[in-house]
Amino acid sequence: MGTKGTEIVELDVQELVADLNRAYADEWLAVYSYTHMAQVVTGRPAAKHLAGLLQETAAEELEHQEELAERITSLGGEPLADPSKLVEASNEGYPTPPADATDFEGIIKTVIEAERGAIEVYNKLAKKTAGKDPITYELIVHILGEEIEHEDEFENLMS
């Protein structure tokens, strides 16, 4: 980010980079968890639909981590490089899949809980960056909107 662009950010940039890195870790963990669940979900006729939705959501979470990495870098930071530190660095930890791959409802609940955590994280980041860092704010609102859509999609599977 250029000199004037850095000047207009009315936040502690290192603190913001740390916040974004925690969200970055959350996204990587969601990608792994959702992809894993999509690959193993069985037990019901609707499992194929759920697997597809999990894969689609994992792809969007991957997009989020890429967008976050780009913003972290533009702020002069570095995205977390050590995958063994993802859980420790995250806000929400790993969205652990149910032990039973046929636990259709458990899988959905795991994703809903993870999406709700993401909504909280991005809502706090939106409030933190509003009026202080327009570029990060715009990115966060974009991701927040998609996380809200994810929660809704998985909640609809429960009804």
C-alpha positions, 0 to 999 in steps of 0.5 A: 500500500502506498504512503498516502493509502497507509496514512488514511488508515486510522487504525493500528495497521499491525493490529489489523494485520493480526486480526486479518491473519486470524480470519485467514486461519479461520478460512483455511480451517473451514476449507479443510473441514468442509472439503473433508466432510464433502468427501466422506458424507454418506448415509442419506439420499440427500448426501450428494446434495450436501456434498455439493453444497459443502464443496461450493462453500469450501471454494468460497472460503478458499476465495476469502482466504485469498482475498484476505492474503492479498489485503494482509500483504498490501498492508505490509504484513505476511499471511500465516505461513505455517499450516501447523499454526492455523488452529492456534492462530484462528478465532474459532478453531477447527470446525471438527466434523462429526465422528460419524460420516453418516451424521447428516444433521451433525455435519450441517450443525458443524457448518452452521456453527462455523458460519455463525462464528465467521459472521461474528468475526467479520461483523466486528472487523466491519465495525472496526474498519468502518470509516477508518480503512475503506479498502479493508471495510469493503472486503470485510463487508463482501465476505460477511455477506457471503458468510451470512448466505452460507449460514442461511443455506445450511439452516434451510437444510435443517428445516 
